[in-house]
Amino acid sequence: MSVPVGSVPVGSVPVGSVPVGSVSVGSVPVGSLRSVGAAVLAPGSPGAAVRAADAQDEAPWVWPTGSRIVERGWEAPADDYSPGHRGIDVAASIGTPAVAVASGTVSFAGSVAGRGVVSIDHGGGLVSTLDSVDPSVSTGDAVDQGSTVGTVSVGHCPASAPCLHLGARVDGRYVDPLPYLPAAEWPVLLPDDAWPG
């Protein structure tokens, strides 16, 4: 049975009531994921070491478009030059305001391979990148968390299924951005006998 995203209140399905392997996030079976703070991480993902596993921690970033729907998740490359998906694709309509996920200084605002990109240096080696935006900021601008830095445009995702690509780098290496964000809204598939409705 397929359950629409957001239709099941958080905490309403007891842990362990859904058989392992019956649910997946993208191509990763949920049984192989673990919770870290407000995020869900695949074992061995580089982002797993990024933040402490204290469930009381508040996520340091905000979602860049208000949507918490991840269309495509992080896919770690085998090495720096191998294929992978070095970030997450967040569902967003073209023209949606894109905001700074945290306060910092714009380190780049412009075009890369014909797509609008905004990168923000948050200090301590941490940089966020918003891909496929029409920038409204310039390199060197100081931005506050939640302030608009551009609007979603076509580029990383097609116009028929627009998104905003959010990347994260620590000391120049790409990491999974999910550990920095409040919990995502993942589609949840439940067996018929576990559905509370």
ZAKEBA-42329 format. One line per field, with one value per residue: residue in one letter; x, y, z of N, C-alpha, C, O, CB in turn. Coordinates in steps of 0.001 Angstrom, whole numbers, plus 500000, padded with zeros to 6 digits. Atoms other than C-alpha are relative to their C-alpha. Glycine has a CB too. Layout:
aa	c(a ...);
n.x	c(X ...);
n.y	c(Y ...);
n.z	c(Z ...);
ca.x	c(X ...);
ca.y	c(Y ...);
ca.z	c(Z ...);
c.x	c(X ...);
c.y	c(Y ...);
c.z	c(Z ...);
o.x	c(X ...);
o.y	c(Y ...);
o.z	c(Z ...);
cb.x	c(X ...);
cb.y	c(Y ...);
cb.z	c(Z ...);
//
This chain:
aa	c(m s v p v g s v p v g s v p v g s v p v g s v s v g s v p v g s l r s v g a a v l a p g s p g a a v r a a d a q d e a p w v w p t g s r i v e r g w e a p a d d y s p g h r g i d v a a s i g t p a v a v a s g t v s f a g s v a g r g v v s i d h g g g l v s t l d s v d p s v s t g d a v d q g s t v g t v s v g h c p a s a p c l h l g a r v d g r y v d p l p y l p a a e w p v l l p d d a w p g);
n.x	c(500841 499252 500576 499478 499050 500592 501320 499852 499306 498749 500155 501239 499716 498990 498735 499975 501260 499897 498941 498772 499948 501267 500013 498699 499810 499269 499575 499429 501024 500041 499353 498563 499800 500054 500356 498981 500687 501235 499781 499857 498760 499602 498743 498790 500055 499059 500689 500340 499149 500056 500530 500167 501225 500872 501330 500466 499388 500819 499312 499417 500435 501421 500205 499803 501204 501170 500388 499136 500128 498769 500278 498863 499098 498550 499412 498568 499118 498946 498866 500279 500228 500981 501384 500772 500876 499329 500962 501378 500912 501186 501107 500304 500486 499199 500373 500065 498833 498990 499429 498749 500295 499394 499328 498651 499580 500116 498669 500194 501364 499856 500339 499075 500516 501305 500979 499754 499525 499613 499277 499877 498999 500565 498895 499562 499843 501313 500560 501214 500175 501338 499797 501159 500679 499668 499505 500370 498891 498715 498840 499582 501146 500316 501405 500508 500767 501384 500152 500087 498759 500335 501229 499765 500067 499754 498578 499627 501169 500727 501161 501159 499883 498978 499476 498817 498949 499280 498751 499246 498597 499217 498580 499873 500535 501455 500602 501454 500549 501126 499763 500083 501376 501069 500446 500631 501286 499812 501188 500030 500838 500317 500852 501409 500371 499328 500562 500818 501286);
n.y	c(498817 498758 498977 498700 499329 499055 500385 500773 499157 500505 500728 500777 501383 500478 500485 501448 500538 500129 500986 499533 500259 499717 498582 499537 498586 500079 501373 500529 500568 499317 500840 499742 498614 499752 498631 499196 498742 499884 500469 501417 500153 501325 500372 499674 498741 499043 499078 500653 499507 498552 499448 500938 500800 499576 499710 498719 498927 499318 499976 498676 499389 500016 500454 498831 499545 500261 501386 501009 501190 500299 500745 500899 499851 500043 501254 499796 500552 500881 499119 498621 499873 501007 499531 499945 498828 499286 499119 500483 499201 499642 499614 498561 499439 498927 498699 500065 499392 500871 499253 500462 501035 499504 498713 500094 499062 500568 500203 500011 499809 499844 501119 501112 500880 499512 500038 499062 500644 499149 500709 499187 500462 499872 500015 501308 500916 500450 499215 500536 499564 500108 500141 499667 498823 498688 499334 498618 499544 499931 500484 499090 499588 500725 500419 500612 501219 499753 498864 500409 499833 500186 500755 501267 499926 501266 500283 501314 500841 499470 499147 500862 500476 499092 500212 499244 500912 499488 500691 499587 500374 499753 499954 500284 501324 500077 500843 500053 498850 500337 499870 498601 499535 500676 501237 499938 500682 501124 500826 501145 501106 500869 501133 499704 500207 499014 498688 499591 499447);
n.z	c(500000 500072 499148 500427 499126 499059 499526 498776 499024 499479 498744 499940 500366 499049 500539 500113 500492 501447 500254 500632 501429 500671 500311 500473 500257 501253 500234 498765 499124 498712 499003 499966 499591 498569 499693 499346 499730 500756 501363 500257 500738 500444 499367 500734 500738 499423 499112 498743 498934 499975 498759 498897 500052 498909 500546 499485 500792 500996 501290 500192 501248 500367 501378 500863 500710 499173 500243 499398 500828 500712 501225 500194 498871 500103 500468 499811 501043 499484 499752 500421 501437 500419 500050 498761 499913 498920 499359 500043 500815 499233 500876 499953 501260 500585 499452 498538 499362 499402 498876 499398 499012 498763 500193 500535 501036 501343 500579 501445 500513 501435 500864 500157 501056 500434 498912 498912 498778 498875 498946 498793 499039 498654 499048 499532 501121 500475 501099 500631 501376 500563 501438 500834 499465 500536 498800 499669 499166 500694 499260 498930 499166 498766 500002 498781 500210 500406 500911 501399 500761 501402 500259 500688 501459 500689 500151 499466 500280 501162 499730 499734 498619 499466 498655 499614 499550 498845 499729 498815 500007 498796 500394 501414 500364 499952 498962 500023 499274 499122 498561 499594 500188 499262 500649 501318 500143 500915 500211 499091 500446 498873 500320 499713 498603 499147 500285 498853 500416);
ca.x	c(500000 501339 500771 500999 503926 502926 499696 501073 501910 505484 505616 502293 503915 505769 509433 509825 506245 507321 509260 512884 513298 509660 510441 513157 514480 515476 517532 518589 516488 515329 516598 520131 519618 520195 518908 521390 519785 517075 518535 518615 521976 523118 525891 529330 528092 530690 528065 527590 530481 529418 527237 526782 524141 522453 518718 518324 520546 518797 519611 521993 520543 517099 515618 516479 512975 510662 510041 511392 510737 513930 513515 516985 519307 523039 524966 528538 531140 533793 536453 536744 536515 533891 530208 527808 525242 527087 524091 520322 517578 514795 511437 510698 508745 510523 510535 510409 512609 515828 517246 520590 520589 522775 524440 527682 529410 528586 531737 530277 527165 527029 526859 528550 528043 525055 523338 522950 524804 525164 527805 527937 530930 529629 533078 535044 535504 531747 530250 526704 525861 522466 522419 519945 519034 518845 521104 519917 523194 526786 530132 531199 527670 526978 523745 521648 520084 516738 517472 516618 519669 517854 514964 514783 515445 515790 519140 520046 516528 514314 511470 509007 510262 512031 514188 516923 520171 521706 525346 527630 531408 533654 537255 536686 535190 531554 529476 525844 523877 521060 522761 522679 518927 515770 514142 513129 509632 510170 507421 506373 505040 503263 501826 498003 497843 500158 498160 496629 493717);
ca.y	c(500000 503437 506260 509914 511859 513765 511824 509759 511804 511432 508861 507232 504074 502094 501408 497850 497530 497784 494741 495446 495724 496668 500353 502086 505617 505938 502820 502343 499882 501536 498550 499665 503243 504650 507787 510490 513436 514518 512834 509365 508155 505199 503217 504411 507708 510463 512651 510080 511583 515176 515697 514073 511407 513333 513319 516501 518500 521066 520839 523689 524290 525115 523632 525905 526066 525198 521772 518767 516371 514794 513703 512170 511543 511549 508867 508713 508344 505628 508344 512039 511337 508571 508938 509743 512322 514855 516362 516039 517214 519023 519282 522920 524756 527093 530583 529375 531522 529745 530722 530478 527252 528942 532315 532964 534757 534165 532625 532274 533505 532971 530470 527054 525027 527207 526765 529374 528468 530101 528833 530064 529722 529067 529042 526141 524647 524151 525335 524886 525087 525739 524581 525794 529176 532667 534394 537561 537911 538572 537110 538635 539338 538389 536401 535361 531942 531958 535038 534761 534214 533517 531680 528114 527798 525033 523277 520408 518962 519298 521819 518897 517916 520980 520814 522596 520675 521206 520277 520427 520409 520138 521157 520835 517308 516691 515268 514302 517482 515593 515487 519293 519527 518882 515527 514990 513958 510519 508513 505802 502458 500394 496892 496916 495595 498372 501277 503247 504552);
ca.z	c(500000 499106 501580 500450 501883 505006 505569 508442 511562 512771 515545 514641 513291 515987 515319 514108 512841 509205 507941 507040 503297 502656 502360 500368 500022 496405 495791 499432 501481 504709 506674 505787 506969 510419 512071 513021 514746 512338 509272 507756 506511 504458 506102 505110 503672 504112 505788 508559 510505 509997 513025 516386 516813 519594 518787 520837 518458 516335 512629 511728 508235 506859 503684 500734 499202 502089 500540 502417 499553 498250 494641 494443 497347 497873 495983 497203 494460 494857 494630 493731 489990 489914 489072 491876 492935 495064 496798 496971 494624 496462 494714 493811 491151 488765 490259 493884 496135 497145 500529 502286 504301 506927 507440 505609 502762 499099 497628 494121 492313 488583 485791 485682 482503 481643 485025 487749 490944 494368 496810 500399 502730 506252 507876 509290 505809 505257 501945 500604 496914 495339 491722 489117 490534 489099 491668 493395 495344 494344 495345 498659 499951 503567 503863 506833 507206 505395 503283 499579 497369 494093 492458 491166 487439 484863 484741 487034 486683 483589 483355 483458 486952 488393 491499 493371 493783 497229 497678 500706 500939 503970 503349 499599 499705 498887 501738 502158 503049 504825 508255 508303 507590 509603 508756 505130 504078 502557 500929 503371 502179 504824 504690 504718 508285 509626 508172 511115 509006);
c.x	c(500876 499267 500564 500934 499254 498654 500049 500772 501277 499735 498765 500197 501114 501244 499959 498722 499982 501145 501197 499982 498708 499889 501379 499967 500881 500362 500582 498892 500060 500667 501490 500307 500003 499686 501163 499395 498701 500126 500079 501194 500217 501320 501182 499944 500944 499332 499699 500825 499861 499423 499757 498652 499049 498661 499472 500577 498987 500790 500530 499536 498485 499893 500009 498763 498738 499503 500995 499925 501268 499660 501102 500994 501466 500431 501512 500806 501061 501267 499657 499623 498979 498603 499349 499054 500423 499098 498633 499185 498708 498924 499701 499535 500937 499475 499871 501223 500912 500702 501323 499659 500577 500680 501411 500283 499916 501401 499939 498528 500143 499637 501130 499361 498578 498916 500381 500337 500312 500680 500201 500997 499450 501077 500349 500146 498705 499438 498740 499923 498569 500173 498668 499133 500385 500451 499463 501060 501261 501100 500432 498866 499903 498519 499650 499251 498555 499811 500044 501310 499756 498664 500349 499806 500224 501499 500341 498888 499252 498797 498767 500002 501045 500409 501097 501005 500748 501229 500643 501434 500613 501461 500194 499452 498487 499560 498489 499440 498892 500290 499902 498566 499029 499520 499308 498634 500184 498670 500090 499030 499802 499237 498565 499654 500677 499435 499046 498613 499082);
c.y	c(501232 501061 501344 500607 500985 499577 499167 500869 499332 499335 499125 498540 499520 499497 498475 499398 499830 499033 500620 499599 500312 501452 500367 501499 500050 498552 499358 499419 500653 499175 500249 501430 500096 501468 500676 501366 500004 499425 498483 499827 498564 499662 500369 501303 500992 500950 499410 500547 501492 500562 498923 499315 500362 500445 501347 501178 500604 500049 501410 500719 500006 499483 501204 500510 499859 498576 499082 498699 499820 499115 498993 500272 499958 498622 500193 499407 499114 500791 501376 500139 499006 500590 499929 501180 500746 501056 499353 500922 500196 500464 501489 500445 501086 501334 500023 500701 498927 500818 499399 498986 500349 501328 499782 501080 499309 499907 499898 500213 500268 498736 498975 499047 500390 499973 501012 499260 501070 499103 500949 499345 500280 500010 498575 498971 499510 500959 499308 500550 499742 500051 500126 501057 501215 500812 501427 500607 500013 499441 501057 500461 499141 499667 499375 498727 500364 501176 499504 500314 499819 499297 498756 500180 498608 499776 498614 498989 500611 500845 499171 499452 500850 499670 501024 498980 500684 499136 500542 499515 500346 499888 499523 498656 500007 499024 500033 501193 499644 500125 501429 500515 499349 498801 500265 499325 498919 499326 498777 498977 499052 498782 500335 499884 500985 501401 500408 500492 498924);
c.z	c(500000 500802 499569 501039 500892 500544 501273 500989 500499 501341 500058 499605 500919 499282 499990 499449 498488 499717 499283 498531 499278 499576 499466 499799 498761 499761 501250 500865 501369 501080 500094 500415 501513 500219 500700 500213 499237 498609 499934 499085 499573 500665 499108 499227 500653 500980 501357 501158 500219 501285 501022 499921 501129 499439 500481 499217 499045 498702 499741 498732 499899 498569 499073 499276 500835 499828 500697 499205 499169 498807 499695 501116 499622 499519 500024 498850 500652 500315 499414 498529 499460 499926 501379 499924 501240 500613 499966 499111 500778 499030 500170 498626 499512 500531 501513 500590 500601 501077 500450 501084 501369 499680 499474 498990 498647 499404 498481 499694 498512 499265 499956 498995 499602 501059 501063 501278 501036 501025 501165 500946 501398 501076 500410 498895 499396 498951 499504 498582 499564 498489 499286 500670 499165 501206 500158 500924 499149 500886 501013 500893 501256 499954 501335 499652 499661 499069 498551 499281 498502 499861 499175 498499 499412 499915 500460 499743 498815 500415 500330 501427 500713 501433 500257 500508 501140 500230 501257 499849 501350 499592 498559 499546 500144 501080 499827 500779 500996 501490 500522 500048 500968 499180 498663 500056 498954 499767 500905 499461 501171 499510 500398 501468 500965 499802 501110 499613 499616);
o.x	c(501833 498051 501783 500714 498400 498102 499018 501916 501313 499040 498575 499317 502215 501162 499557 498665 499074 502271 501042 499632 498660 498968 502391 498912 502080 499476 501115 497992 501144 501225 502103 501468 499455 500000 501779 499212 497855 499203 500264 501286 499903 502157 501140 500916 501032 499980 499316 500361 500545 499950 499613 497698 498181 498587 498527 500091 498148 501983 499809 499677 497795 500859 499420 498766 497649 498874 502197 500272 501602 499226 500835 501362 501829 499930 502083 500594 501385 501995 498569 498990 498760 498335 499746 499008 500078 499438 498504 499476 498009 499162 499595 500091 501608 498267 499710 502339 500440 501105 501633 498837 500107 500912 502045 499590 500407 502082 500960 497661 500629 498895 502301 498288 497742 497764 501560 499679 500846 500096 500519 500869 499203 500761 499550 500117 498731 499343 498729 500386 498043 500677 497662 497960 501475 499609 499312 500873 501275 500964 500563 499116 500081 497699 500484 498724 497928 498702 500788 501847 500675 497945 501281 498850 500507 502262 500432 499163 499350 498321 497878 498966 502105 499640 501504 500688 501256 501122 500349 501678 500308 501914 501127 499405 497943 500139 497949 499784 498565 499405 499738 498314 499277 499795 498529 498359 500175 497845 501149 497860 500768 498492 498350 498882 500325 499798 498078 497752 497943);
o.y	c(501296 501209 501486 500472 501741 500278 498944 501239 498120 499888 498415 497710 500068 498858 497854 498189 499201 499271 501415 498472 500246 501815 499845 502082 499781 497700 498250 500157 500871 499736 499888 501839 499239 502311 500096 502124 499136 499563 497817 500467 497639 500542 500204 501658 501033 501402 500138 500550 502054 501536 497749 499855 499561 501456 501882 502302 499899 500353 502387 501939 499281 499550 502233 501644 500178 498035 499349 497632 500660 497974 497899 501419 499847 497611 500831 498255 499287 500463 501566 501124 498937 501646 499137 501878 500358 502239 498153 502114 499236 501347 501983 500030 501747 501571 501094 500484 497973 501957 498241 499260 499847 501650 498766 502097 498192 500915 500032 499633 501324 497892 499334 498501 499529 500293 501198 498282 502129 498120 502124 498168 501430 500035 497654 497771 498727 502165 498091 501657 498644 501032 499547 500845 501273 501224 502165 501703 499507 499393 502236 500975 497924 500519 498730 498593 501166 501404 498581 501418 499977 499100 498764 500815 497656 500728 497693 497846 501816 500749 499650 498989 500348 499097 501774 498188 501794 497929 501655 498400 501386 498842 498776 498394 500491 497950 500905 501362 500459 500570 501637 501584 498239 498723 501207 498530 499203 499268 498161 499284 498554 498869 501144 500695 501017 502314 499691 500641 499191);
o.z	c(500772 500682 499477 502242 500429 501393 501907 500727 500707 502194 501045 499834 500887 498233 500973 499221 497945 500156 498356 498182 498049 498845 499933 499548 498822 499704 501185 501266 501910 502023 501099 500409 502206 499379 501595 499261 499451 497806 500952 498038 500322 500866 497889 498560 501881 501925 502272 502298 501075 501823 500681 499363 501475 498740 499902 499340 498482 498709 499944 498637 500617 497809 499405 498798 500358 500737 500708 499712 498334 498967 499197 501366 498451 500010 499139 498470 501827 501252 498872 498148 498251 500501 502234 498911 502356 500643 499721 499012 501102 498206 501293 497608 500304 500558 502099 500119 501221 500839 500169 501959 502391 498514 499762 498935 498481 499218 497806 500347 498105 499769 499842 499248 499327 500768 501363 501635 500707 501481 500981 501284 501760 502266 500236 499166 498446 499182 499315 498308 499746 497942 499696 500977 498596 502004 499185 501452 498027 502109 500684 501983 501199 499611 501971 498547 500353 498585 498221 499371 497699 500840 498370 498052 500140 499747 499648 499378 498584 501546 501035 501903 501087 502204 499371 501395 500979 500449 501691 499388 501934 499127 498265 498345 501136 501244 499146 501948 501858 502219 501724 500602 501439 497983 498517 500955 497756 500679 501027 499234 501748 498533 501301 501980 502144 500544 501366 500480 499234);
cb.x	c(499048 500197 500293 498853 501097 499859 499279 500733 499079 501048 499964 498961 500402 499423 501217 500279 498869 500233 499451 501255 500359 498842 499622 500398 500645 501267 501014 500771 500172 498567 499754 500616 498915 501331 498731 501327 500872 499577 501269 498705 501166 500113 500017 500306 498554 500670 498736 500203 501423 499205 498722 500150 500334 500650 499020 500361 501215 499595 499049 501480 500604 499347 498668 501019 499836 498892 499933 499607 498752 501042 499834 500662 499725 500661 499482 500449 500675 500312 501329 501194 501295 500011 499190 500927 498464 501279 499969 499385 499724 500318 498735 501243 498581 499953 498717 499923 499558 501025 499020 500831 500545 501027 500038 500221 501441 499052 500644 500506 499234 501403 499683 500307 500032 499550 499904 498790 501253 498756 501367 498623 501398 499025 499653 499049 500787 499018 501034 498708 500993 499035 500673 499166 500358 498769 501510 498590 500181 500324 501167 500665 498682 500363 499716 499087 500062 499171 501115 498815 501062 501091 498938 499058 501050 499356 500820 500302 499061 499535 499711 499973 500383 499500 500540 499675 500978 499096 500954 499353 500758 499635 500851 501401 500624 499432 500411 499486 499469 499560 501346 500810 499552 498815 499057 500896 498844 501032 499862 499604 500633 499185 500492 499114 500342 501499 499280 500707 500149);
cb.y	c(500006 500451 499719 500959 500723 501316 499237 498626 500315 501131 500957 500626 499863 498889 500527 499411 500890 501398 498840 499423 498586 499646 500861 499291 500771 500899 499955 501099 498476 500307 498559 499715 500911 499603 500060 500075 501221 501434 500607 499391 500474 499926 498499 498912 500563 500791 500454 498499 499668 500484 500754 500713 498516 501136 498896 500130 499475 501438 499547 499880 499267 501432 499209 499684 499227 500979 499692 499756 500095 499311 500959 500194 498943 500340 499605 499389 501144 498884 499419 500856 499827 498810 499173 500112 499607 500643 501379 499920 499321 501104 499151 500833 500557 499956 500438 498521 500996 499452 500032 501197 498656 498959 500803 498656 500525 500865 498741 498674 501189 500407 500495 499283 498535 499212 498583 500904 499120 500754 499451 500182 500710 498869 500833 499492 498843 499871 500174 500374 499284 501145 498651 498743 500223 500679 500028 500053 499089 501448 499651 501192 499906 500842 499007 500977 499085 500212 501065 500701 499000 499209 500886 498900 501008 499993 501000 500091 499878 498854 500902 498844 498479 501420 498545 501106 499614 500027 500129 499440 500706 498991 499137 500081 498879 499581 500479 498657 500997 498616 499455 500853 499735 500983 499239 499329 500997 498990 499577 500427 499262 500758 498710 499082 498590 500006 500002 501077 500960);
cb.z	c(501208 498532 501505 499718 499176 499352 498928 499737 501182 500133 501128 499105 498477 500878 500835 501320 500418 499302 499174 500717 499764 500900 501254 498696 501243 500018 498885 500767 500128 500393 499693 498645 499405 500694 500864 499160 499615 499917 499433 499378 500830 498447 500315 499071 499951 498905 499372 499882 499708 498850 499741 501340 500063 500820 500384 501466 499218 500473 498848 499973 498808 500138 499860 499001 498712 499666 498475 501471 499085 500934 498826 498585 500994 501356 498551 501320 499168 498985 499373 500276 499269 500960 498991 501246 500048 499494 499316 501425 498619 501057 500303 500458 500163 498429 499400 500491 501092 498921 501171 500587 499534 500604 501318 499378 500267 499089 500579 499378 500743 499654 498594 501382 500462 498853 500613 500216 499720 500625 499485 500693 499775 500266 501233 501014 500426 501179 498841 500820 499063 500526 499664 499710 501500 499231 499976 500674 501261 499590 499036 499411 499197 501291 498851 500770 501253 501194 500251 499298 500486 499286 499255 500539 499445 498581 500758 501514 501263 499101 498802 499010 500051 499941 500176 501090 498822 501261 498821 501312 498850 501167 500955 499632 500885 498636 501436 500595 499018 499719 500330 499061 498585 500304 500922 498923 499601 500551 498501 501437 498778 501068 500718 499215 500404 499719 498642 500765 498870);
//
